[in-house]
């Protein structure tokens, strides 16, 4: 909208701010543009908090989680299913056990708050996590797959998740502490962390499939070693900016615990977190150690234990608020009632390059291999291995690791698309309406798995690659539409003085519900029987039953999900949380600022304040 100032033969000037302003020179324009780049963003944070702390956030979130998680989680399925030779039922037990650290994030915060090591609350725990990750990843890289048992693999993978989850808690705690000192930079710190996660994760997510295709899964474990080393640099270099204090005495620790236990709401939330943590550890150990030898007993104990946890959790949290208790129960049950297993991946994928599993070799390649074995130029296949080329002979999909890599990239993109879709069209919907609708749509989309298994997509001219990409896009969007209202009402229902601890409990229940869903999926596989390679005889019946069970959370929505919309207060949602009415009565920004700047909360709460801030920005 600038007036025309360009004449023939004169230098071009660009970007008038207003019609009456002077034209801006190119040098001034470049200076202004530079202020909006990532380099200026990093300089601004470095000036406020120091470059070492900014680097610590990038190493923990970007390198360790963004790259390390992509490598480890990308290699895990190929390593356990192909290299070690687990069934999908065994894989579900091992994967569920290895995710225990993510269910204990709030307890990690409590531990670091009450038990400082060497006078420091954050750095020692971060260093311990890095050492454990370094050890586990080194063992997974060095040990031949034939020598690794299921319990050992589960234990080593659990240590790798400690390496990811514990530094996540420590960095979130330091972010929350600095956001209180410089609140105007709180969102920028969150952008630094999550931006690092995304920027570093994209290239790692793209190359992992090619590396598995060419070199095998164990190479990715080796590359993840550098991520574990990266997370050890900040604590060793003192980059977190902690001030060493006198080690807390036993009396001091007891006083901290007594303060939490004397507060009625804090006591209930702490007891609930301890209950979830204790049960998740016990169930994971049970599944890993005796899940195969005593599968019927373990499956019965799992189903009964899930019911018992649901009941106890409701009875505990209803002392704080009935609406809160019902929402927490729904968070757990919505994961449990969606059984998950890797059997579709086992059925559809092609093994890594160096795997002894030769299922997807062509008939000509298998004949050449047989001739090489007969001539003594190639080693014979391991005892008990399946025939060469059995999957190719059955015309199974045999999707390469590269295909699954790009499926993961598309899945990440759909998260952003689902978030934008919710913010644009669905944020005025009630919680119950959007959750029931998205769950019903997800049920219909999951029915397409039966089309995939029956190979009907090929009859309609849809290739396996196109089908799985389309399915992933739809599932990703719908899953995000389910997650967004949950994040919002979980943040709104947190009681005063324990907001972050209760939010961490919600997140732990969500993570544990997904893990418990894997245990239920393994139990369902055992119940059907015959859902194993090479025949996969009852795969269609299993997939259909799993899909039907996944629709049952729709029935729970009217009973457990709060009423209201994202614009509703906690009271309008049906909660009777003390302090909600008082907060509504506060007038003016000074009162709210005084409320928010009250006495510092325990680090167990601060460790998850980053999550709360992310939810606030989403709302």
C-alpha positions as a printed Julia matrix, in Angstrom:
619×3 Matrix{Float64}:
   0.0     0.0     0.0
   3.01    2.31   -0.37
   2.88    5.19   -2.83
   4.77    4.51   -6.02
   8.34    5.78   -5.65
  10.1     3.72   -8.31
  11.35    5.67  -11.3
  13.33    4.48  -14.2
  17.04    4.55  -13.5
  16.65    4.95   -9.74
  17.46    2.28   -7.11
  14.46    0.32   -5.82
  13.4     0.91   -2.23
  11.12   -1.56   -0.47
   8.56   -2.05    2.28
   6.9     1.13    3.48
   5.3     0.62    6.86
   2.52    3.15    6.12
   1.57    5.19    3.08
   3.09    8.26    4.66
   6.32    6.72    5.93
   9.63    7.05    4.24
  10.81    4.2     2.03
  12.97    1.64    3.84
  16.4     0.94    2.47
  17.46   -2.62    1.65
  20.0    -2.58    4.51
  17.33   -1.59    7.01
  15.01   -4.25    5.61
  17.66   -6.94    6.03
  18.35   -5.82    9.58
  14.63   -6.02   10.36
  14.32   -9.45    8.75
  17.34  -10.71   10.69
  15.56   -9.85   13.93
  12.9   -12.43   13.04
  15.27  -15.32   12.21
  16.26  -18.22   14.4
  19.71  -16.73   14.91
  18.27  -13.6    16.5
  15.88  -15.75   18.52
  18.8   -17.73   19.96
  20.78  -14.55   20.64
  17.85  -13.11   22.58
  17.53  -16.22   24.76
  21.28  -16.44   25.21
  21.39  -12.83   26.39
  18.7   -13.59   28.97
  19.79  -17.03   30.21
  23.28  -17.62   28.86
  24.35  -19.59   25.8
  25.2   -22.62   27.89
  21.63  -23.01   29.12
  20.25  -22.54   25.59
  22.67  -25.21   24.38
  21.56  -27.51   27.21
  17.94  -27.27   26.06
  18.93  -27.99   22.47
  21.05  -31.0    23.46
  18.36  -32.46   25.72
  15.34  -31.87   23.51
  16.84  -31.72   20.03
  19.73  -34.18   20.03
  18.74  -36.6    22.8
  14.98  -36.74   22.25
  14.55  -35.49   18.71
  17.27  -37.66   17.19
  17.77  -40.34   19.83
  14.1   -41.29   20.1
  13.72  -41.48   16.33
  16.68  -43.84   16.08
  15.77  -46.06   19.04
  12.04  -46.3    18.4
  12.65  -46.78   14.68
  15.03  -49.68   15.27
  13.04  -51.34   18.08
  10.41  -53.18   16.02
  12.91  -54.54   13.5
  15.33  -55.55   16.23
  12.8   -57.37   18.42
  10.65  -58.96   15.71
  13.26  -59.81   13.07
  16.64  -60.01   14.78
  15.59  -61.6    18.08
  12.56  -63.34   16.58
   9.82  -62.33   19.02
   6.16  -62.78   18.27
   3.85  -59.77   18.29
   2.46  -60.84   21.68
   5.96  -60.94   23.17
   6.78  -57.62   21.54
   3.77  -55.99   23.2
   4.92  -57.13   26.64
   8.5   -55.93   26.12
   7.46  -52.58   24.6
   4.95  -51.94   27.38
   7.57  -52.69   30.04
  10.15  -50.43   28.39
   7.74  -47.44   28.5
   7.51  -47.44   32.31
   9.81  -44.38   32.71
   7.31  -42.21   30.81
   4.65  -43.17   33.33
   6.85  -42.04   36.23
   7.63  -38.47   35.17
   5.84  -36.91   38.15
   7.7   -39.26   40.5
  11.01  -38.27   38.89
  10.12  -34.68   39.74
   9.32  -35.57   43.35
  12.58  -37.48   43.66
  14.73  -34.66   42.31
  12.96  -32.16   44.57
  13.26  -34.08   47.82
  16.59  -35.88   47.32
  19.32  -33.59   45.96
  22.58  -35.31   45.01
  25.75  -33.46   45.88
  23.7   -30.37   46.64
  22.19  -30.25   43.14
  18.6   -31.07   42.19
  18.75  -31.41   38.4
  22.22  -32.04   36.97
  23.01  -35.32   38.8
  19.77  -36.95   37.66
  20.41  -35.82   34.1
  23.91  -37.28   34.26
  22.65  -40.58   35.7
  20.1   -40.84   32.89
  22.81  -40.26   30.28
  25.08  -42.9    31.8
  22.26  -45.44   31.88
  21.37  -44.65   28.28
  25.0   -44.92   27.2
  25.31  -48.34   28.85
  22.05  -49.68   27.4
  22.67  -48.43   23.87
  26.22  -49.78   23.93
  24.93  -53.21   24.92
  22.19  -53.19   22.26
  24.79  -52.26   19.64
  27.51  -54.69   20.69
  25.61  -57.82   21.71
  24.67  -60.24   18.93
  20.9   -60.5    18.7
  21.06  -64.27   19.15
  22.42  -63.79   22.69
  19.77  -61.29   23.83
  16.73  -62.68   25.67
  13.37  -60.94   25.89
  13.86  -59.83   29.55
  17.33  -58.46   28.76
  16.06  -56.59   25.71
  13.18  -55.14   27.74
  15.53  -54.02   30.51
  17.96  -52.36   28.11
  15.16  -50.58   26.27
  13.75  -49.41   29.61
  17.11  -47.8    30.4
  17.07  -46.01   27.05
  13.66  -44.56   27.96
  15.07  -43.41   31.3
  17.67  -41.58   29.22
  14.85  -39.8    27.36
  12.25  -39.26   30.11
  14.37  -38.11   33.07
  16.25  -35.3    31.27
  12.88  -34.23   29.86
  11.63  -33.74   33.43
  14.77  -31.91   34.55
  14.81  -29.51   31.6
  11.08  -28.82   32.0
  11.73  -27.95   35.65
  14.49  -25.49   34.76
  12.3   -23.95   32.04
   9.5   -23.42   34.55
  11.91  -21.84   37.05
  13.26  -19.4    34.47
   9.79  -18.62   33.16
   8.88  -17.35   36.64
  11.88  -14.99   36.6
  11.34  -13.85   33.0
   7.66  -14.56   32.26
   7.8   -12.65   29.0
  10.22  -15.3    27.69
   8.31  -18.34   28.94
   6.74  -19.07   25.56
  10.09  -18.51   23.84
  11.72  -21.14   26.06
   8.99  -23.61   25.18
   9.45  -22.77   21.51
  13.17  -23.42   21.9
  12.58  -26.87   23.39
   9.85  -28.04   21.05
  11.41  -26.36   18.04
  14.66  -28.22   18.73
  12.72  -31.46   19.03
  11.08  -30.95   15.65
  14.07  -29.57   13.77
  16.41  -32.35   14.89
  13.76  -35.06   14.64
  12.85  -34.48   10.99
  16.2   -35.43    9.41
  16.64  -38.32   11.84
  13.16  -39.55   10.99
  13.9   -39.38    7.27
  17.25  -41.21    7.28
  16.4   -43.97    9.75
  14.52  -46.09    7.2
  17.35  -45.92    4.69
  19.88  -46.88    7.37
  17.76  -49.86    8.45
  17.32  -50.88    4.81
  21.04  -50.77    4.1
  22.76  -51.61    7.38
  20.21  -53.04    9.82
  18.61  -51.96   13.08
  21.66  -52.17   15.36
  23.35  -49.29   13.57
  20.6   -46.96   14.81
  21.29  -48.01   18.4
  24.91  -47.12   17.79
  24.02  -43.69   16.44
  21.78  -43.08   19.46
  24.88  -43.41   21.66
  25.85  -39.9    20.55
  22.48  -38.65   21.79
  23.16  -40.13   25.24
  26.6   -38.52   25.25
  25.04  -35.18   24.29
  22.68  -35.18   27.27
  25.65  -35.72   29.6
  27.41  -32.53   28.49
  25.18  -29.97   30.3
  25.43  -31.57   33.78
  29.16  -32.18   33.43
  29.76  -28.62   32.24
  27.44  -26.98   34.78
  25.3   -25.52   31.98
  22.03  -25.73   33.93
  23.12  -22.85   36.17
  22.32  -24.59   39.45
  23.72  -23.29   42.72
  25.17  -26.01   44.88
  23.54  -26.16   48.28
  24.2   -28.09   51.41
  22.93  -31.64   51.07
  19.51  -32.06   52.62
  19.41  -34.04   55.83
  16.99  -36.83   56.48
  14.99  -34.47   58.66
  14.78  -31.99   55.79
  13.55  -34.65   53.4
  11.01  -35.81   55.96
   9.85  -32.23   56.42
   9.3   -31.82   52.68
   7.36  -35.07   52.52
   5.4   -34.14   55.62
   4.4   -30.82   54.08
   2.97  -32.62   51.05
   1.25  -35.25   53.19
  -0.35  -32.69   55.51
  -2.09  -30.91   52.62
  -5.32  -32.81   51.79
  -5.25  -32.22   48.03
  -1.51  -32.72   47.66
  -1.75  -35.93   49.65
  -4.44  -37.35   47.37
  -2.57  -36.41   44.19
   0.72  -37.8    45.54
  -0.97  -41.02   46.64
  -2.61  -41.37   43.21
   0.71  -40.85   41.43
   2.38  -43.41   43.71
  -0.44  -45.89   43.07
  -0.15  -45.54   39.29
   3.63  -45.79   39.41
   3.67  -48.85   41.67
   1.05  -50.66   39.6
   2.73  -49.84   36.27
   6.08  -51.15   37.51
   4.54  -54.3    39.01
   2.51  -55.04   35.89
   5.46  -54.42   33.58
   7.76  -56.73   35.55
   5.06  -59.4    35.66
   4.5   -59.2    31.9
   8.21  -59.31   31.12
   9.26  -62.13   33.45
   6.39  -64.64   33.42
   4.11  -63.33   30.69
   5.19  -66.06   28.29
   5.38  -69.03   30.64
   2.13  -68.25   32.53
   0.27  -66.23   29.92
  -3.26  -67.09   31.05
  -2.53  -66.14   34.66
  -0.77  -62.93   33.68
  -3.56  -61.93   31.3
  -6.17  -62.48   34.03
  -4.14  -60.5    36.54
  -3.73  -57.7    33.98
  -7.45  -57.37   33.32
  -8.31  -57.59   37.03
  -5.54  -55.18   37.96
  -6.75  -52.61   35.43
 -10.22  -52.77   36.95
  -8.78  -52.47   40.46
  -6.62  -49.48   39.52
  -9.62  -47.75   37.94
 -11.7   -48.26   41.08
  -9.01  -47.14   43.53
  -8.08  -44.15   41.42
 -11.68  -42.98   41.3
 -12.15  -43.46   45.05
  -8.99  -41.48   45.77
  -9.53  -38.56   43.42
 -13.22  -38.11   44.19
 -12.07  -36.8    47.58
 -10.79  -33.82   45.63
 -13.54  -33.64   43.03
 -15.88  -36.13   41.4
 -15.61  -34.55   37.93
 -11.82  -34.69   38.17
 -11.93  -38.35   39.24
 -14.17  -39.35   36.33
 -11.98  -37.51   33.84
  -8.86  -39.25   35.17
 -10.54  -42.66   34.92
 -11.57  -41.93   31.31
  -7.99  -40.96   30.46
  -6.76  -44.39   31.55
  -9.66  -46.48   30.2
  -9.66  -44.83   26.77
  -6.16  -46.26   26.27
  -6.83  -49.66   27.83
  -9.92  -50.21   25.68
  -8.01  -49.67   22.44
  -5.92  -52.86   22.2
  -2.75  -52.45   20.21
  -0.17  -54.89   18.91
   2.5   -54.93   16.23
   0.96  -57.91   14.41
  -0.07  -55.81   11.38
   3.49  -54.5    11.14
   4.82  -58.05   11.49
   2.48  -59.18    8.71
   3.16  -56.3     6.32
   6.82  -55.3     6.7
  10.02  -56.38    5.01
  12.92  -57.11    7.41
  16.1   -55.08    7.65
  18.97  -55.77    5.29
  21.17  -57.76    7.67
  18.32  -59.76    9.23
  18.3   -63.54    9.11
  14.6   -63.31    8.25
  14.36  -63.94    4.5
  10.58  -63.77    4.18
  10.48  -61.25    1.35
  13.15  -62.74   -0.92
  12.03  -63.63   -4.43
  11.95  -67.22   -5.64
  15.07  -66.63   -7.75
  16.97  -65.13   -4.79
  15.98  -68.05   -2.56
  17.13  -70.55   -5.21
  20.48  -68.78   -5.47
  20.82  -68.85   -1.7
  20.05  -72.57   -1.56
  22.72  -73.19   -4.17
  25.24  -71.14   -2.21
  24.47  -73.09    0.97
  24.87  -76.38   -0.92
  28.24  -75.25   -2.28
  29.4   -74.16    1.14
  29.83  -70.52    0.12
  27.01  -69.34    2.41
  26.12  -70.39    5.97
  22.97  -72.47    6.46
  19.92  -70.72    7.91
  19.5   -70.84   11.71
  17.6   -73.77   13.18
  13.87  -73.17   13.41
  13.87  -70.32   10.9
  11.0   -70.01    8.45
  11.48  -70.89    4.77
  13.08  -68.35    2.5
  10.56  -66.2     0.62
   7.43  -67.37    2.43
   5.93  -63.85    2.64
   6.64  -63.08   -1.0
   5.05  -66.4    -1.99
   1.85  -65.41   -0.11
   1.93  -61.98   -1.79
   2.06  -60.15    1.54
   2.77  -56.39    1.34
   6.5   -56.62    2.24
   6.72  -52.87    2.84
  10.32  -51.72    3.18
  11.76  -49.72    6.11
  11.96  -46.75    3.76
   8.18  -46.82    3.27
   7.6   -46.89    7.03
  10.04  -44.01    7.42
   7.97  -41.78    5.16
   4.79  -42.97    6.84
   6.26  -41.64   10.09
   7.09  -38.32    8.44
   3.52  -38.02    7.14
   2.2   -38.93   10.58
   4.18  -36.07   12.13
   2.78  -33.67    9.56
  -0.79  -34.77   10.3
  -0.33  -33.79   13.94
   0.05  -30.18   12.87
  -2.85  -30.56   10.44
  -5.1   -32.03   13.12
  -4.21  -29.22   15.52
  -5.02  -26.57   12.91
  -8.28  -28.33   12.03
  -9.36  -28.41   15.66
  -8.47  -24.77   16.25
 -10.31  -23.68   13.11
 -13.51  -25.7    13.17
 -13.96  -27.72   16.37
 -12.82  -25.67   19.35
 -16.41  -24.53   20.01
 -17.67  -28.12   20.15
 -18.36  -29.6    23.56
 -15.82  -32.05   24.93
 -18.32  -34.89   24.74
 -19.35  -34.15   21.16
 -15.84  -33.94   19.71
 -14.58  -37.01   21.61
 -17.58  -39.16   20.71
 -17.52  -38.04   17.07
 -13.78  -38.5    16.59
 -13.87  -41.9    18.32
 -16.73  -43.04   16.05
 -14.83  -41.82   12.98
 -11.68  -43.57   14.19
 -13.68  -46.79   14.54
 -14.78  -46.54   10.93
 -11.25  -45.84    9.73
  -9.87  -48.78   11.72
 -12.34  -51.03    9.88
 -10.19  -50.37    6.82
  -7.5   -52.56    8.4
  -9.75  -55.5     7.51
  -9.7   -54.32    3.9
  -5.9   -54.27    4.04
  -5.65  -57.75    5.58
  -8.09  -59.23    3.06
  -6.05  -57.55    0.25
  -9.24  -55.96   -1.1
  -7.4   -52.71   -1.71
  -5.52  -54.38   -4.57
  -8.79  -55.45   -6.18
  -9.84  -51.79   -6.26
  -6.52  -50.74   -7.75
  -5.12  -49.15   -4.58
  -1.52  -50.13   -3.92
  -0.36  -51.11   -0.44
   1.84  -48.03   -0.18
  -0.96  -45.65   -1.15
  -3.39  -47.4     1.18
  -1.16  -47.22    4.24
  -0.3   -43.57    3.61
  -3.97  -42.63    3.31
  -4.86  -44.59    6.41
  -2.07  -42.93    8.38
  -3.21  -39.44    7.39
  -6.79  -40.07    8.53
  -5.79  -41.79   11.76
  -3.29  -39.04   12.59
  -5.83  -36.25   12.14
  -8.52  -38.04   14.17
  -6.09  -38.92   16.95
  -5.15  -35.27   17.22
  -8.8   -34.25   17.35
  -9.12  -36.6    20.33
  -5.99  -35.36   22.06
  -6.71  -31.62   21.89
  -9.89  -31.54   24.05
  -8.25  -33.91   26.54
  -5.27  -31.6    26.98
  -7.57  -28.63   27.5
  -9.97  -30.08   30.05
  -7.09  -31.8    31.88
  -5.45  -28.4    32.38
  -8.71  -26.76   33.48
  -9.57  -29.44   36.06
  -6.26  -29.29   37.93
  -6.93  -28.09   41.53
  -5.16  -25.02   42.94
  -1.69  -25.6    44.48
  -1.25  -28.9    42.64
  -1.93  -27.82   39.07
   1.26  -29.16   37.54
   1.39  -32.35   39.61
  -2.19  -33.2    38.66
  -1.48  -32.43   35.01
   1.56  -34.74   35.17
  -0.71  -37.42   36.62
  -3.09  -36.97   33.68
  -0.17  -37.39   31.29
   1.08  -40.45   33.17
  -2.37  -42.03   33.02
  -2.5   -41.36   29.28
   0.91  -42.99   28.76
   0.09  -45.91   31.02
  -3.28  -46.42   29.33
  -1.47  -46.84   26.01
   0.97  -49.33   27.55
  -1.89  -51.24   29.18
  -3.58  -51.29   25.77
  -0.51  -53.1    24.45
  -0.81  -55.67   27.23
  -4.48  -56.17   26.36
  -3.54  -56.51   22.69
  -1.05  -59.25   23.6
  -3.72  -61.03   25.65
  -6.12  -60.81   22.72
  -3.53  -62.38   20.41
  -3.1   -65.27   22.83
  -6.87  -65.68   23.09
  -7.31  -66.03   19.33
  -4.22  -68.12   18.69
  -2.88  -68.68   15.2
  -2.19  -64.98   14.65
   1.46  -65.74   13.99
   3.83  -66.12   11.08
   3.81  -67.61    8.58
   0.11  -68.44    8.23
  -1.52  -65.59   10.22
  -4.64  -67.74   10.08
  -6.91  -65.68   12.34
  -5.47  -62.26   11.65
  -8.71  -60.96   10.13
 -10.78  -62.08   13.15
  -8.27  -60.5    15.53
  -8.25  -57.16   13.67
 -12.04  -57.01   13.54
 -12.42  -57.82   17.26
  -9.76  -55.3    18.2
 -11.61  -52.66   16.19
 -14.9   -53.44   17.91
 -13.31  -53.18   21.36
 -11.78  -49.86   20.31
 -15.28  -48.42   19.87
 -16.28  -49.0    23.53
 -14.86  -45.66   24.81
 -17.78  -44.01   22.99
 -20.09  -45.5    25.62
 -18.0   -43.99   28.42
 -18.01  -40.43   27.06
 -21.41  -39.38   28.54
 -20.5   -40.93   31.9
 -16.91  -39.79   32.42
 -16.04  -36.85   30.16
 -16.77  -33.38   31.59
 -19.53  -31.35   30.02
 -18.89  -27.94   28.58
 -16.55  -26.54   25.93
 -12.97  -25.24   25.96
 -14.43  -21.8    26.78
 -16.14  -23.14   29.95
 -14.77  -22.68   33.45
 -14.13  -25.65   35.69
 -17.39  -24.9    37.53
 -19.36  -24.89   34.28
 -17.79  -28.25   33.45
 -19.28  -29.72   36.61
 -16.22  -29.47   38.87
 -16.36  -28.17   42.42
 -12.7   -27.36   42.81
 -11.96  -25.05   45.74
 -10.42  -21.85   44.54
 -12.19  -21.82   41.18
 -14.85  -19.37   42.38
 -12.26  -17.25   44.15
 -10.23  -17.04   40.96
 -13.28  -15.86   39.04
 -13.8   -13.11   41.61
 -10.34  -11.66   41.17
 -10.35   -8.32   39.38
  -7.53   -6.84   37.37
  -4.15   -8.12   36.26
  -2.43   -7.24   39.54
  -4.51   -9.73   41.52
  -3.91  -12.47   39.0
  -0.21  -11.7    38.87
  -0.04  -11.8    42.66
  -1.79  -15.16   42.62
   0.55  -16.6    40.0
   3.68  -15.27   41.69
   2.87  -16.85   45.04
   5.27  -19.05   46.9
   7.22  -21.42   44.64
   5.75  -24.86   44.27
   7.7   -28.09   44.66
   9.88  -29.12   41.73
   7.65  -32.11   41.16
   5.07  -29.62   40.0
   7.56  -27.38   38.25
   8.89  -30.37   36.32
   5.66  -30.51   34.35
   4.8   -26.82   34.2
   6.17  -26.82   30.68
   3.3   -29.11   29.73
   0.79  -26.73   31.31
   2.23  -23.77   29.44
   2.02  -25.69   26.18
  -1.65  -26.39   26.83
  -2.32  -22.73   27.64
  -0.82  -21.68   24.32
  -2.9   -24.32   22.51
  -6.11  -23.02   24.12
